[in-house]
């Protein structure tokens, strides 16, 4: 499929980025977060008082974490009052999974471009598998775990990262060889990261940190979300370029941004991801697409992972749900990535190709309980509406 000259230039710049995990910083210091400001996934929430229940629950937990209120009821009232401002994370140089939120005192991971160290993207620490903020459930254990992740673990992890940055392309490439997709499956890359950190842990909390990483197979995801965004950021501002540089859902709307129109969201109502029949409880109400992790699939991984050599050559995991989409990635993505010498996956999504082919990417997303009571219900697959890509490329000369 034809690639325009602006998109070809954007592809070259994205492929030149070498993302690495460099350290941890407080969100308030590096993301410009003031008191009573929180970051969330996806496009702007038009009415903060009507945020979906999982984001509202995560926001209430963050308010308690920050000690802006002392009880759940006080925190909920503060959120409803409008005194707490909700901002899209991707507009502030940060990415967050599912219903996660970022508050000023939380630690965020710094992913930089080793070839251009001033180019940075941020992501919160992944909480692992249990009592996690990202599923949007109100529970004292979630707050307790949040304090540990942003307390003892964060301080030990920060010390471990002071030695030298950890390049992320090699971890992702090896992960794909081992069966990861860099989104729903990140266990291999997480294990390799744990091995790299093994000799770096120091202090009284070293054993607890090792044990946590040993059971937190999703830990690599957040930093890879930031790496995907850091790479795609290299295309921002290129006139005429249609490369997708931001993507995510807030439970109510799903949106994208493209390179030539930085900061402009093109959004539509977010339907719930499709799941295998019979998986969801009969009385469950699935939430609409949510999370900035969609940026991983729009980069070319997750549901769209297509190694050109090595790796897992099996049918894509969404094949039974969406058989017509099996060949989508090979039509849509622009280039094999030379930074993945063992797998060379196809990466980088020009929105112009989506519109020309009338085929949209598939995004693998966790499905959350709409009421914010049951947390994560299942894993599913979401296809963004073609209309948001059409609106995004309007005026680019298709």
N, C-alpha and C positions, 0 to 999 in steps of 0.2 A: 504494500500500500504506500502511496506517495507521502513523503514527509516534506513539509514546507521548509524553506531556508531558515526562518526564525526557529522552528521546532528543531531542526537539525543542529543549530547553534546551541539551543537549550540542552539538547541531549548530550552534546560534547561537554558542556560545563558540568552537568550532573554527574557524568561518568568520571570526571576528574577529581571528585571529592573523595577524601579518605577519612571517614568518620571514626572517632576514637572517644572512649569514655575517659574524661580528664579529671573529674572531681565532683564534689558536692558543694552546694551553696544554699543559703536560706532564700526561699522564694521571694520574700519581701525585698531583699537586697538586689536581686538580679532581674526580677520581673516587674519591678515598679509597683508592687502591690501595697496599697495603703491599708489602714485599719478598716475593717468591715468590707473588704474586697476578696472575692473568691473567683477562681478560674474553673470553668467547666468544659466539657467536650462539645464539639459541633459548632454550628452557627449560633448567632446571638439568640437568647431566649427573649422573645418579644415582650412577654409579660412575666417578669421575675416572680411575681406572686402566684403564677400558674405553672411554675416549673414542674416537670413530672415528679411523681412521688419519690423514685429512687434518688434523683439529684437533690430534691428537698431534704431527704433523710441524710444524705452525705453532707449537705451544707450544714444541717443542724449539728451533726457530729463534729464538723470542723469548727463551728462556733464554740462548742464546748471545749474542744482541743485548745482553741485560742483564749479561752476564758472570757469571751465577750458576753457570756451568759453562764448561769450556774446550774440551771435545770433544763431538761428537754423542753418543757413548756415555755420557759423564758426564751430559749433559743428559737423555737418555732415562731413565737410572737415577733421576735426581732427580724426574722426572715420575712414574715408576712408584712411587716411594717414598711418594707422597702429600704430600711437603713443598711441592709447588707446588699452590696452590689455584686451581681453575677456577670462575669465577662468571659467571652470565648477564649480558651487557652491558646489556640493557634494564632490568634491575633496578638498575643503577647510573647511569642517565641517559645511556646510550651505545648506539649501534647499530653493528654490524659486518657486512660482507658475507661470504657463503660460509663458508670455514674460517678466516677471519682471526681473529687474537687481538690484544688490546691489553695492553701491559705498561707499567709505571710510567714509563719513560723515553721512551716514544713521545709524539709530539705528536698532539693531537686537535683537530679543528675545532670551534669554538664557534658554534652556530646559536642565535640568540636571537629572541624575539618583540619587534619594535620597539615594540609597544603595551604590552608588559609586560617590560622588559629583564631582569628577574630570572628569567624563564622561559627556560631554556636546555636544549639537548640537544647531545650530543657525538658525533663520529664520527672514526675515524682517516683519515689521508690516503689517497686512492686511488692505488695504485701504477702505474696505467696498464695496459699490455697484456703486458709481458714480465717474467719473473722476479718474480712477485708472490706475496706471502704468502698471499693469500686462496684460492689453489687447493690449498694443503696439500701441496706437494712439498718434500722435503728436498734442497736444492741450495745450494752455496756462493754461487752467483750471486744467489739469493733473499736471502740474508743481506747480501750486498754492496749490493744495490739497496735493501734496507730501511734500511741505514745512510745511504745517500745521501738517500732520501726524508725521513728523520727527522734529517738533518744539513744539508748545504748547501741543499737545496730548502726544507725547513721554515723555516730562518732567513730566506731570501729571501722566501718566501710570507708569513711573519709580518710582515715589514717592509712588504710591499705592502698588507696589510690594516689597517695602523695609521691610514691616512688617513681612512677612513670605512667603515661596514658596507656590504655588498653585498646589496640586497634580492633574494630568490630567486624570488618569485612571477612576476615579469616574465620572468626567464630561462626558467622552466619553461613559461610560457604561449607564449612565442616558440618554444621548443623543440618543443612539440606542433604548432604551426603548421607547423614545418619538417620534421615526420615523427618527432620523438622520442616515446617513451612514458614518459620519466622513469625508466626502469628498465633494460631491455635495450638501449635506444637513447637515448643522451644526448649524441650528437655535436654537435648544433646548440647546445644549452645550454652545453656545454663550450667551443665556439668563441666564443660570446658572452661567456662568462666570461673567456676568454683575451684578447679584445679590450678588456674593461674593465680588465684587469690590465696591458695593454701599457705604459701610461705610468707604472705604479706600480713596475715592477721596478727595483731598484738593486743595485749591488755587482758583484763579479767573477763571480757565478754567474747573472747575469740572462740571458745568452744560453742557457745550458744549461737554465734553467727555461722559457724561451719554447719552446725546441725540444722539451722533454719534453711540455708541454701541447699542442703541435701534433700529437703522435702518441698522446696519451692521451685518446681519445674518451670513456672511461668516467669521467673525473675528476669530473664533476658528480654522479655517482651517490651517493657517500657523503654529501655535504652535503645532497642532496635526501632521502636516508633520514632524516637528522637533522631536516630541515625537516618531513617528514611526521610524524615522532614528536613534534616540538615542537608542531605544530598539534593533534594528537590528545591530547597531554597536557592540553590545556585542558579536556577532558571528565572527567579523572580525579577520582574522588571524588563525582560527582553521584549521589545515591541513586536507585536504580532504573534508571539509564541502562545500555544494553546496547552502546553504541558500542565497537567493537574498538579498543583503544588500544595493543596490543602483539601482535606476531606474528612467528614465526620458527621455524627448525628447527636442530637440532644434529647432523644426520646420522643420528640414531637415533630422536628424537622431534620432533614438530612441535606447537607450542602457541600459544595466544592468551591475552590478558587483555582484560577489558572494564572500562568506566569505573567502574562501581559496586563493583567488586571489585579495586582496584589491588593489584598484587603477587601475585595468585593466578593461577598458570598452570593452564590446562586443556589437557591434552596427550594425544597418542596416538602410536602407532608411526608413523614417517615412511617412507612408501613413496618410491621413486625417482620423479622427475618423468617424465611421458610425453614421448617424443620421436618424431619422424617415423621410421617403420620404415626400417631400412637405414643410418641415420646412425652408430650406435655400432659400433665394431669388434666382430667376432664374439666375441672373448674378453674383452671389457670387462665389468667389474662396476660398474654405476652405484650411487652412494651414495644413501641416502635424502635427502629434502628438507633443505637446509641453508641458513642465512643469515638475517640480520635484514632483508634487502631485501624480504622478504614484506610488510613494513609499508607499502611503497610501493603495492603492489597493493591492500592492505586500506584504504589511504587513498582509492584510486580511480584510480591510474595503473598503469603496467606493462601487464599483460595486460588489465586492466579499464578502460583509457583509453577514454572515450566522449565526445569533444567534442560539445556540443550545437549548436555552429556553428563554421565554419572547420575547420581541422585536417584530419586524415586520416580520411575516411569509409569506407575500405576495410573488408572483412571482417576480424574479429579474427584475429591470427596463429595462434590455437589452433583455428580453425574446423574444419579437416580432422581434427584429433585428437579434438575434443570438440564436435561439431556441436550437440549438445543444449544447450550452454552459451552459445551466441551471444548470447542476449538477457538473460543473467544480470545484467549490470551495471545495466541499466535497471530491473530488478526490485528490486535489492538496495540501491543507493546512494541516499542520502537527499536530496541537494541539488546544484544547479549552483553552482559556486564563483564569486562575483562578483570575486574577485581575479585571475581569468583572463578578462579582458574579450574576448579574441579567440577563445577556445575554450569557456569555461564548462563544463569537464568535470564529470560527475557524481562526487561524492565522499562519503565518510564512510559506513562500513558498520555499521549496527546488527545485532548478532548476533540480535536478536529477529526481524528480517526473514528472516534465513537460516533460522531454525527454522520460522517460519510458512510460508515458501515451499518448504522442503525443497530449496533450491538453495544451493550453496556457491560462493564466488568462485573464480576461476582465478588462480593465481600464476605468474608467469614466473620461473624459477630456472635458474641454471647447473647442469649435471649434472657432478659430480665423480667421478673414479675412486675406487672404494671402497677400493682398496689404497693410495691416496696416491702412486702412481707416475707416472701420466700427466697429472695435473692436471685441467683442464676438458676434458670429453669432448664436450659439446654444450650447446645451450640447450634447455630443456624447459618443460613446464607441469604444475603440481601443483594438485590440488584437495584442500584439507584435509577430513578426515572430518566429517560432520555432527554426530557425537557430541560433539565438543569444544565446539561452539556450544550444543548442547542442555544439556550440563552447565554451561556458563558462565551461561546465563540461568535456571538452576534457582532458583526462589524469587522471580523477578521478576514473577510474576503472569501468565504467558502463558496 
